[in-house]
Amino acid sequence: MRTGLQSVYDLIERTMQQDSQNFELELCCDSRNCDFFDIKKADGKVLICANNVNSLCMGFGYFIKRILHEDISWSNIDNKITYRDVEFADYHQEVKQTYRSYMNFCTHSYSSPWWNWERWQKEIDIMAMNGINMPLSITGSEAIWYYTLLKIGYSDEEARQYLVGPAFLAWQFMGNIESFSGPLPKSWIDEHLKLGKQIMERQISLGMKPIQQGFTGCVPISFMERYPKSNIQLKKHWNNISCTAQLDPTDEIFWEIGSIYMETMNELFGLHGYYAADPFHEGHPPVDGDEYLNKVGLVIKQLMKSFDEDYVWVMQAWSFREKIAMAVEKEHLIILDLVGENAYNKSGFYGYRFINGTLHNFGGRMNLHGDVDRLCKNQYKLLLENYDNIVGTGLFMEGIGQNPLYYDLAFDTLTAKDAINLDEWIKEFAQRRYKNDSEEVVCAIRKLIDTVYTPNSDDVLKCASLICARPSLHAKGSGPSDSFDESYDNRKLFEVAKAYSQISSTTAGFKYDKHDILRQTLSNYALKLYKEVIECFEQKNINDFRNKAARFNELLEDIDELLYQIPQWRMQKWIDDAVSFATNEEEAKLYEYNAREQVTIWGNEEECILFDYAWKEWAGLISEYYGVRWAKFFDMLLQKLEKGEDYSEEGLEEFENRIVWKANDFRCELAKWEAQWVSSNERLRTYEVDDTIFNKLLDKYEIWI
């Protein structure tokens, strides 16, 4: 493993195409009690001085973004940057946030389950250049469980049967499910053990403190037969998917199994100081009372300490239980406030160190939204005024690859000392992402922010897509508990799209953003058009219903073609990336099934609850899944009109804002078709790459929006 300055020079080489000779790196020691970096010109080179390796990476990232004005982001992952000799003033930055944390468990399944080393390497570089020093690093944790189970007598088949399919591992690691959409092939375990080691080694070499998965007592249900005298709680079905078993941490067998788990993790990955452990996550303790919870905390603490004297227990705030935490010394616990809202209602976490986070996204859903004003205010600084135990900031989205403007700003807040001047930031954003910071461009970005990124835009929950909603007469949302966000005038967003059509820019970031704005505009229009279609049905106007339903179907076809222009928005890419890990035809079918299932049914085909949780407005997924569902629904309604029959959904059972999976005959038939689609392995539709499609659709829909 390469460490020290060489690892940063290697990062520069990867980022700037063999231009590291133009940089000089130095590690500096001084009395400042925080991370810092200095940048200046010295002997014709860019000299970066910093207190540690991660700060050097952060300084290099600053040079890339603020001095060369280059874009480094998820949505421009392949940006090729060439060194330019530019003049700049000496720059110094201190970073008060000790920890800059990154990723939610769900991110590892909603965004990165199919990443290979090449893609992970780019992500880690982006982390380092943005100052991330505490990533959740759980890739390959399936190997820890596999070998732990082998050590206690499970066969290869039994161990792999326990492990879920690769698209759902995050929820197994959180203790929610087992044996779902598997069994997990041995080739996957081997490959991801190797990949996980590469990820861990690279993160450490760049000065990061990776968070590893600790042991909290979630065990296979079969433990109840193997250890009949132990106190093992059978937890209820999680979202109708599967039961799980929770080994009571106060049971003596807990220490034995936990020790084997920690020993195995040490053998495979090493122990690196930070361990995620959330006992009873999305569940309930088997015993009531503070005394029991305190014992749970003591046992888990002692288990960690027995393997790592300097351990730090990392706990999520939304599964935080005060009496468990109170068993741990303050220097050995850090709380991740994923949504950034719990410090005030949990008494500042009672003096325990905590990291304030931004969640923003559920399921990797595609919807332009977010409160930019909240980001600019710098929540870390505001909380520090009341709680001196805040030690950092974090980004904890469930899925990445959306809302690049919001996350570009969110990354800046991780290391910002003060509030951010939005007007200045917009100009810098335009420089690096569009290579054009003219008044016209700045004005267009400002209008975009004033439309979709205002305090009226929910930071997490709203953000539904009518296109991705399961068809009904009065759709309320697409995923569980979301809703249609009509907090702005869609015509204003269309005007932003028109403004972007007049901007001169050839960057990949500009193309992405331009298409994203029009995608959102047309998606919003789909909601408006849908309401018109339903109104025609309820008024029994057959001709208008037929015409408007046809226009709706055509709209979805147009959006599908628009989405195809951006490779990241192709469902077939998601599938191809999944299948790339297969070593035989059987594995290819399993991985494709996982890829299709996660973004559609997400669960039990008989009593599905999470359907469309991870909806995506992706090319291929719209034309061959969402669009087909709507066509089937409208065809059914048309038949009712033609036969003079009524159709009502009044009285149908709902759960979390949506009609349940098989609430009537139509939904039962639709469920059969959806299950067949998920099991299919036919390649999805392709289009020609067409640089004129944006303007064509802009002109076509101007009169309707």
C-alpha positions in Angstrom: 0.0 0.0 0.0 1.4 3.4 -1.0 1.2 6.0 1.7 2.4 9.5 2.5 3.2 12.0 -0.2 3.5 9.4 -2.9 -0.2 8.6 -2.6 -1.1 12.2 -3.3 1.3 12.4 -6.2 -0.4 9.3 -7.6 -3.8 11.1 -7.2 -2.5 14.1 -9.1 -1.3 11.7 -11.9 -4.7 10.1 -12.2 -6.5 13.4 -12.2 -4.2 15.5 -14.4 -2.9 13.0 -17.0 0.7 12.6 -15.8 1.2 16.3 -14.7 2.4 15.7 -11.2 5.8 17.2 -11.9 4.2 20.6 -11.8 3.4 20.2 -8.1 5.5 20.2 -4.9 4.0 18.7 -1.8 5.0 19.2 1.8 3.8 18.1 5.2 3.9 21.0 7.7 3.8 21.0 11.4 2.7 24.0 13.4 0.6 24.9 16.4 -2.7 25.2 14.6 -5.1 22.7 16.1 -7.0 21.8 13.0 -6.6 20.6 9.4 -5.2 23.2 7.0 -3.5 23.6 3.7 -1.6 26.4 2.0 -1.2 26.9 -1.8 1.4 29.1 -3.5 3.8 29.4 -6.4 7.4 28.4 -5.7 10.2 27.9 -8.3 7.6 27.6 -11.1 5.6 24.9 -9.4 2.4 24.8 -7.4 3.5 24.2 -3.8 0.9 22.7 -1.5 1.7 22.5 2.2 -0.7 20.8 4.7 -0.8 19.2 8.1 -1.6 15.7 6.8 -2.1 13.6 3.6 -5.9 14.2 3.5 -5.3 18.0 3.7 -2.9 17.8 0.8 -5.6 16.1 -1.2 -8.0 18.8 -0.1 -5.5 21.5 -1.2 -5.1 19.9 -4.6 -8.9 19.7 -4.9 -9.1 23.4 -4.2 -6.5 24.1 -6.9 -8.5 22.1 -9.4 -11.8 23.7 -8.6 -11.0 27.3 -7.6 -7.8 28.1 -9.6 -8.1 25.9 -12.7 -11.9 26.1 -12.6 -12.3 22.5 -13.4 -15.3 20.3 -12.6 -14.8 17.3 -10.4 -18.2 15.6 -9.7 -20.2 12.4 -10.1 -22.0 13.7 -13.2 -18.7 14.5 -14.9 -16.7 11.5 -13.6 -14.6 11.2 -16.8 -13.5 14.9 -17.0 -10.0 15.0 -18.4 -8.0 17.8 -16.8 -4.8 19.3 -18.2 -2.4 21.4 -16.1 -2.3 25.0 -17.0 0.3 27.5 -15.7 -1.9 30.2 -14.2 -1.2 33.0 -11.9 -2.9 33.0 -8.5 -2.6 34.6 -5.1 -1.3 32.6 -2.2 -4.2 30.8 -0.5 -4.6 29.5 3.0 -7.5 27.5 4.5 -8.2 26.1 7.9 -10.8 23.4 8.3 -12.4 23.3 11.7 -14.5 20.2 11.0 -12.4 17.4 12.3 -14.4 14.7 10.5 -16.0 15.0 7.1 -18.1 11.9 6.7 -19.5 10.3 3.5 -22.1 7.8 2.5 -25.1 6.1 3.9 -25.4 2.3 4.0 -28.1 2.6 1.3 -25.7 4.5 -1.0 -23.7 1.3 -1.3 -26.7 -0.4 -2.8 -28.6 2.3 -4.5 -25.6 3.7 -6.3 -22.4 1.6 -6.1 -23.4 -2.1 -6.0 -22.0 -2.6 -9.5 -19.0 -0.3 -9.3 -15.7 -1.9 -10.3 -12.3 -0.8 -9.1 -12.0 1.8 -11.9 -15.2 3.5 -10.8 -14.4 3.2 -7.1 -11.0 4.7 -7.7 -12.6 7.8 -9.2 -15.1 8.1 -6.4 -12.3 7.9 -3.8 -10.4 10.6 -5.6 -13.4 12.8 -5.6 -13.8 12.2 -1.9 -10.2 13.1 -1.1 -10.2 16.3 -3.2 -13.4 17.4 -1.4 -11.9 16.8 2.0 -13.7 13.6 2.9 -11.8 11.8 5.6 -14.4 9.5 7.1 -16.2 7.3 4.5 -18.4 4.4 5.3 -16.4 1.5 3.9 -18.4 -1.7 3.8 -17.7 -3.2 0.3 -16.7 -6.8 0.8 -18.4 -7.1 4.2 -20.3 -10.1 2.8 -17.0 -11.9 2.9 -16.7 -11.3 6.7 -20.1 -12.9 7.2 -19.3 -15.8 4.8 -16.1 -16.8 6.6 -17.6 -16.2 10.0 -20.4 -18.6 9.3 -17.9 -21.2 7.9 -15.9 -21.0 11.2 -19.0 -21.9 13.2 -19.9 -24.8 11.1 -22.0 -23.6 8.3 -21.4 -25.1 4.8 -20.5 -23.0 1.8 -24.1 -23.4 0.5 -25.7 -22.6 3.9 -23.5 -19.5 4.3 -24.3 -18.2 0.8 -28.0 -19.0 1.2 -28.0 -16.6 4.2 -26.5 -13.8 2.2 -28.9 -11.7 0.1 -28.5 -10.7 -3.6 -25.9 -8.1 -4.4 -28.3 -5.2 -5.0 -29.6 -5.6 -1.4 -26.5 -6.1 0.8 -26.8 -2.8 2.5 -30.0 -3.8 4.2 -28.5 -7.1 5.3 -25.6 -5.2 6.9 -28.2 -3.0 8.7 -29.9 -6.2 10.0 -33.2 -5.8 8.0 -33.2 -8.8 5.7 -31.6 -12.2 5.0 -31.7 -14.7 2.1 -33.5 -12.3 -0.2 -32.8 -12.4 -4.0 -29.8 -14.7 -3.5 -28.0 -16.9 -2.8 -24.9 -14.9 -3.2 -22.4 -16.6 -5.6 -18.9 -17.5 -4.3 -17.3 -15.6 -7.2 -19.0 -12.4 -6.0 -17.7 -12.9 -2.5 -14.2 -13.5 -3.8 -14.2 -10.5 -6.2 -15.7 -8.1 -3.6 -13.3 -9.2 -0.9 -10.5 -8.2 -3.3 -12.4 -5.0 -4.3 -13.1 -4.1 -0.6 -9.4 -4.4 0.2 -8.5 -2.1 -2.6 -11.0 0.4 -1.5 -9.9 0.3 2.1 -6.2 0.5 1.3 -6.7 3.5 -1.1 -8.8 5.4 1.4 -6.3 4.9 4.2 -3.4 5.9 1.9 -5.2 9.2 1.2 -5.5 9.9 4.9 -9.0 8.7 5.5 -10.5 7.0 8.5 -12.9 4.4 7.0 -15.9 3.2 9.0 -16.2 -0.5 9.1 -19.3 -2.6 9.9 -19.3 -3.7 13.6 -21.3 -6.6 15.2 -24.6 -5.9 16.9 -26.1 -9.4 17.1 -28.0 -9.8 13.8 -27.6 -13.5 13.0 -29.2 -16.1 10.6 -32.6 -17.3 11.6 -31.1 -20.8 11.6 -29.2 -19.8 14.7 -32.4 -20.5 16.6 -32.0 -24.2 15.8 -28.2 -24.3 16.2 -28.3 -22.5 19.5 -31.7 -23.4 21.0 -30.8 -22.3 24.6 -29.7 -18.8 23.5 -31.9 -15.8 23.7 -32.5 -15.0 20.0 -35.4 -12.8 19.0 -37.2 -13.4 15.7 -37.9 -10.0 14.4 -41.1 -9.3 12.4 -41.0 -9.1 8.6 -39.2 -5.9 7.4 -41.5 -4.4 4.8 -43.0 -7.8 4.0 -39.6 -9.1 2.7 -38.1 -11.3 5.3 -37.7 -11.9 9.0 -34.4 -11.6 10.7 -33.0 -12.9 14.0 -31.5 -10.7 16.7 -29.1 -12.3 19.2 -29.5 -10.7 22.6 -26.2 -8.8 23.3 -26.5 -9.8 26.9 -26.5 -13.6 26.0 -23.2 -15.3 26.5 -23.1 -16.6 22.9 -23.1 -13.0 21.7 -19.5 -12.6 22.8 -18.4 -15.8 21.1 -20.0 -15.0 17.7 -19.0 -11.3 17.9 -15.4 -12.3 18.6 -15.3 -14.6 15.6 -16.8 -11.8 13.4 -14.3 -9.2 14.6 -11.4 -11.7 14.3 -12.5 -12.5 10.7 -12.8 -8.8 9.8 -9.3 -8.3 11.2 -7.9 -11.2 9.1 -9.6 -9.9 5.9 -9.4 -6.1 6.2 -7.5 -5.2 9.3 -9.1 -3.1 12.1 -8.9 0.6 11.5 -10.5 2.3 14.5 -14.1 3.2 13.5 -17.0 0.7 13.7 -20.6 1.3 12.8 -22.9 -0.5 15.2 -26.7 0.3 15.5 -28.3 -2.3 17.7 -32.0 -2.7 17.1 -31.9 -0.6 13.9 -35.5 -0.1 12.7 -36.5 -2.6 15.3 -37.2 -2.9 19.1 -35.1 -4.2 22.0 -36.3 -7.6 23.3 -36.4 -6.3 26.8 -37.8 -3.0 28.0 -36.0 -0.7 30.4 -32.9 1.5 30.7 -31.0 -1.1 32.6 -31.1 -3.6 29.8 -30.1 -0.9 27.2 -27.1 0.1 29.3 -26.0 -3.6 29.4 -26.3 -3.8 25.6 -24.0 -0.8 25.3 -21.5 -2.2 27.7 -21.2 -5.5 25.9 -20.8 -4.0 22.4 -18.3 -1.6 23.8 -16.3 -4.3 25.5 -16.3 -6.4 22.3 -14.9 -3.6 20.2 -12.4 -2.7 22.9 -11.2 -6.3 23.2 -10.0 -6.1 19.6 -9.1 -2.4 19.3 -8.1 -0.5 22.5 -8.6 2.8 20.6 -11.9 1.9 19.1 -14.5 4.5 18.2 -18.1 3.4 18.0 -20.0 5.2 15.2 -23.8 5.3 15.8 -26.6 6.7 13.6 -28.7 9.3 15.3 -32.1 7.9 14.2 -31.4 4.6 16.0 -29.8 6.4 18.9 -30.8 5.2 22.3 -29.5 7.3 25.2 -28.9 4.5 27.7 -26.9 2.5 25.2 -24.7 5.5 24.4 -24.3 6.3 28.1 -22.4 3.0 28.5 -19.6 4.4 26.3 -16.9 6.9 27.3 -17.3 10.1 25.3 -14.0 9.8 23.5 -15.1 6.4 22.2 -18.4 7.4 20.5 -19.3 9.5 17.5 -23.0 10.0 16.5 -23.9 10.5 12.8 -26.9 12.9 12.6 -27.8 11.8 9.1 -30.6 14.3 8.6 -29.0 17.1 10.6 -32.0 17.7 12.7 -31.6 15.7 15.9 -29.1 17.8 17.9 -31.8 20.2 19.1 -34.4 17.6 20.1 -31.8 15.2 21.7 -30.2 17.7 24.0 -27.1 18.0 21.8 -26.6 14.3 22.1 -25.8 14.7 25.8 -22.3 15.9 25.2 -21.2 13.1 22.9 -19.3 14.0 19.8 -21.6 14.2 16.8 -21.4 14.9 13.0 -24.1 17.0 11.4 -25.3 15.6 8.1 -27.2 16.2 5.0 -29.4 13.4 3.7 -31.4 15.0 0.9 -32.1 11.9 -1.2 -34.0 8.7 -0.7 -33.4 5.8 -3.1 -31.3 7.7 -5.6 -34.5 9.2 -7.0 -34.2 11.8 -9.8 -35.9 15.1 -8.9 -34.4 18.6 -8.9 -34.9 19.7 -5.3 -33.1 20.8 -2.2 -32.8 23.8 0.1 -29.7 25.7 -1.1 -30.3 28.5 1.5 -29.9 26.0 4.3 -26.6 24.8 2.9 -25.3 28.3 2.5 -26.0 29.2 6.1 -23.5 26.5 7.2 -25.2 24.3 9.7 -21.9 23.3 11.3 -21.2 26.9 12.3 -24.7 27.4 13.6 -24.7 24.3 15.7 -21.2 25.1 17.0 -22.7 28.2 18.6 -24.7 25.9 20.9 -22.9 22.6 21.0 -19.1 22.5 21.3 -19.3 18.7 20.9 -20.1 18.9 17.2 -17.0 17.6 15.5 -17.8 17.5 11.8 -20.1 17.4 8.8 -21.3 14.7 6.5 -23.2 13.8 3.3 -25.5 10.8 3.9 -27.7 10.7 0.8 -29.2 7.3 0.0 -28.2 7.6 -3.6 -25.8 9.8 -5.6 -25.7 10.8 -9.2 -28.4 13.5 -9.1 -28.7 17.2 -8.4 -25.1 18.1 -9.3 -25.5 21.8 -8.4 -26.9 21.0 -4.9 -24.1 18.5 -4.1 -21.3 20.7 -5.5 -22.4 23.2 -2.9 -22.9 20.6 -0.3 -19.3 19.4 -0.7 -18.1 22.9 -0.2 -20.1 23.1 3.1 -18.1 20.2 4.5 -15.0 22.3 4.9 -16.5 25.8 5.0 -15.6 28.0 8.0 -18.4 30.6 7.5 -21.6 31.1 5.6 -21.3 30.8 1.8 -22.0 33.8 -0.4 -24.3 32.3 -2.9 -23.8 34.9 -5.6 -20.0 34.4 -5.6 -20.5 30.7 -5.5 -22.8 30.7 -8.5 -20.1 32.5 -10.6 -17.5 30.0 -9.5 -19.8 27.1 -10.3 -20.4 28.5 -13.8 -16.7 28.9 -14.4 -15.8 25.3 -13.6 -18.8 23.4 -14.9 -19.7 25.4 -18.0 -16.5 27.3 -18.7 -18.7 30.3 -19.1 -19.4 32.7 -16.2 -21.1 35.4 -18.3 -24.0 37.4 -16.9 -26.3 35.4 -19.0 -25.2 32.1 -17.5 -25.1 33.4 -13.9 -28.7 34.7 -14.4 -29.9 31.3 -15.7 -28.3 29.5 -12.8 -29.9 32.0 -10.3 -33.3 31.4 -11.9 -32.8 27.7 -11.6 -32.0 28.0 -7.9 -34.9 30.4 -7.3 -37.2 27.8 -8.9 -36.2 24.3 -7.6 -33.7 24.9 -4.9 -35.6 27.2 -2.5 -36.5 26.7 1.2 -40.0 25.6 -0.2 -38.3 22.6 -1.8 -38.3 19.7 0.7 -34.8 18.4 1.4 -35.9 14.8 1.6 -39.4 13.6 1.4 -41.5 15.1 -1.4 -39.9 14.6 -4.8 -42.3 12.2 -6.4 -42.5 11.4 -10.1 -45.9 10.9 -11.8 -44.1 9.0 -14.6 -42.7 6.5 -12.1 -45.9 6.2 -10.0 -47.9 3.0 -10.2 -51.0 4.0 -12.2 -54.1 5.0 -10.4 -57.0 7.5 -10.8 -55.7 9.8 -8.2 -52.0 9.2 -7.7 -50.5 10.8 -4.6 -46.9 9.7 -5.0 -44.5 7.3 -6.6 -42.3 5.9 -3.8 -43.4 5.2 -0.2 -44.4 8.4 1.6 -43.3 10.8 -1.1 -45.6 13.3 -2.8 -45.8 15.5 -5.8 -43.9 18.7 -5.3 -45.7 21.6 -6.9 -43.9 24.3 -4.9 -42.9 26.2 -8.0 -44.4 27.2 -11.3 -43.3 24.7 -13.9 -43.5 27.4 -16.6 -40.6 29.2 -14.8 -38.5 26.0 -15.0 -39.3 25.8 -18.7 -38.0 29.3 -19.1 -34.8 28.2 -17.4 -34.5 25.4 -19.9 -35.0 28.0 -22.7 -32.3 30.2 -21.2 -30.0 27.2 -21.1 -30.7 26.6 -24.8 -29.1 30.0 -25.5 -25.9 29.4 -23.5 -22.7 28.8 -25.2 -21.0 25.8 -23.6 -19.6 22.5 -24.8 -18.8 20.9 -21.5 -20.1 17.5 -20.4 -21.4 19.2 -17.2 -23.4 21.7 -19.2 -25.0 19.0 -21.4 -25.9 17.0 -18.3 -27.5 20.0 -16.6 -29.4 21.2 -19.6 -31.0 17.9 -20.3 -31.7 17.5 -16.5 -33.6 20.7 -16.4 -35.7 19.8 -19.4 -36.2 16.3 -18.1 -37.6 17.8 -14.8 -39.8 20.2 -16.8 -41.3 17.5 -18.9 -41.7 15.2 -15.9 -43.7 18.0 -14.1 -45.8 18.4 -17.3 -46.6 14.7 -17.2 -48.4 15.3 -13.9 -50.4 18.1 -15.4 -51.3 16.1 -18.5 -52.2 13.1 -16.3 -54.7 15.1 -14.5 -56.3 16.2 -17.8 -56.5 12.5 -18.9 -58.2 11.5 -15.7 -60.6 14.4 -15.9 -61.7 13.3 -19.4 -62.3 9.8 -18.0 -64.4 11.0 -15.1 -66.4 13.2 -17.5 -66.8 10.1 -19.8 -65.4 12.1 -22.8 -64.1 9.2 -24.9 -62.5 11.2 -27.8 -60.6 13.6 -25.5 -59.6 10.8 -23.3 -58.2 8.8 -26.2 -56.3 11.9 -27.6 -54.9 13.0 -24.3 -53.8 9.5 -23.3 -52.0 9.2 -26.6 -50.3 12.5 -26.0 -49.2 11.2 -22.5 -47.8 8.0 -24.0 -46.0 10.1 -26.6 -44.6 12.4 -23.9 -43.1 9.4 -22.1 -41.5 8.2 -25.3 -40.0 11.7 -25.9 -38.6 11.8 -22.3 -37.1 8.4 -22.8 -35.2 9.5 -25.9 -34.1 12.7 -24.1 -32.7 10.6 -21.2 -30.8 8.3 -23.5 -28.5 11.2 -24.5 -26.8 11.0 -21.0 -25.1 7.6 -20.6 -25.6 7.7 -16.8 -29.4 7.8 -17.3 -29.7 4.5 -19.2 -31.2 1.5 -17.5 -29.3 -0.8 -19.8 -26.0 0.6 -18.3 -27.2 -0.3 -14.8 -27.9 -3.8 -16.0 -24.7 -4.2 -18.0 -22.7 -3.0 -15.0 -24.4 -5.6 -12.9 -23.9 -8.4 -15.4 -20.2 -7.5 -15.8 -19.5 -9.3 -12.5 -20.9 -12.6 -13.7 -18.7 -15.6 -14.4 -21.4 -17.7 -15.9 -24.9 -17.5 -17.4 -26.6 -18.4 -14.1 -24.9 -15.5 -12.3 -25.7 -13.1 -15.1 -29.4 -13.9 -14.8 -29.2 -13.4 -11.0 -27.4 -10.1 -11.2 -29.7 -8.7 -13.9 -32.7 -9.8 -11.8 -31.2 -7.9 -8.8 -30.6 -4.9 -11.0 -34.2 -4.8 -12.3 -35.8 -5.7 -9.0 -34.2 -3.0 -6.9 -35.4 -0.1 -9.1 -38.9 -1.6 -9.5 -40.6 -4.1 -7.3 -38.1 -4.0 -4.4 -39.6 -6.8 -2.4 -42.0 -9.6 -2.0 -43.9 -10.1 -5.3 -47.0 -11.3 -3.4 -47.3 -8.5 -0.8 -44.9 -5.8 -2.0 -44.7 -2.7 0.1 -41.5 -1.0 -1.2 -42.4 -1.0 -4.9 -41.0 1.9 -6.8 -39.1 3.1 -3.7 -35.9 3.5 -5.8 -37.7 4.9 -8.9 -35.5 6.4 -11.6 -36.4 8.4 -14.6 -34.0 6.4 -16.8 -34.1 5.6 -20.5 -35.4 2.1 -21.1 -37.0 2.0 -17.7 -39.6 4.6 -18.8 -40.3 3.2 -22.3 -40.4 -0.5 -21.2 -41.7 -0.4 -17.7 -43.3 2.8 -16.4 -44.6 3.7 -19.8 -46.1 0.3 -20.4 -47.8 0.4 -17.0 -49.5 3.7 -17.9 -50.5 2.4 -21.3 -52.1 -0.7 -19.8 -53.9 1.5 -17.3 -55.2 3.9 -19.9 -56.2 1.0 -22.2 -58.2 -0.5 -19.3 -59.9 2.8 -18.7 -60.7 3.3 -22.4 -62.3 -0.2 -22.5 -64.5 0.8 -19.5 -65.6 4.0 -21.3 -66.3 2.1 -24.5 -68.4 -0.5 -22.7 -70.1 2.1 -20.5 -68.7 0.5 -17.4 -67.6 2.3 -14.2 -64.2 2.1 -12.6 -63.6 3.3 -9.1 -60.7 3.0 -6.7 -62.8 4.4 -3.8 -62.3 2.3 -0.7 -59.2 0.5 -1.9 -56.6 -0.1 0.9 -53.7 2.3 1.0 -50.3 2.1 2.7 -47.9 5.0 3.0 -49.8 7.2 0.6 -50.3 4.6 -2.1 -52.9 2.0 -3.1 -51.5 -1.4 -2.0 -49.9 -3.9 -4.4 -52.8 -6.1 -5.3 -55.8 -4.1 -4.2 -58.0 -4.9 -7.2 -58.1 -7.1 -10.4 -56.2 -4.6 -12.5 -53.4 -4.4 -9.9 -53.2 -8.2 -9.6 -52.7 -8.5 -13.4 -50.2 -5.6 -13.4 -48.2 -7.3 -10.7 -47.9 -10.4 -12.8 -46.6 -8.4 -15.7 -44.2 -6.5 -13.5 -42.8 -9.7 -12.1 -42.3 -11.0 -15.6 -40.5 -7.9 -16.6 -38.2 -8.1 -13.6 -37.3 -11.7 -14.6 -36.7 -10.8 -18.2 -33.2 -10.5 -19.7 -34.1 -8.9 -23.0 -32.0 -5.9 -23.9 -33.7 -2.5 -23.7 -34.4 -0.1 -26.4 -31.7 2.1 -27.8 -31.8 5.4 -29.7 -29.4 7.4 -31.8 -27.4 10.0 -30.0 -29.0 13.2 -31.2 -27.6 16.6 -30.2 -30.7 18.3 -31.5 -33.3 16.4 -29.3 -33.1 19.1 -26.6 -34.2 21.9 -28.9 -36.7 19.7 -30.7 -38.5 18.9 -27.4 -38.2 22.5 -26.2 -40.0 23.7 -29.3 -42.5 20.8 -29.3 -43.7 21.3 -25.7 -43.6 25.1 -25.4 -47.3 25.5 -26.2 -48.4 22.8 -23.6 -46.4 23.6 -20.5 
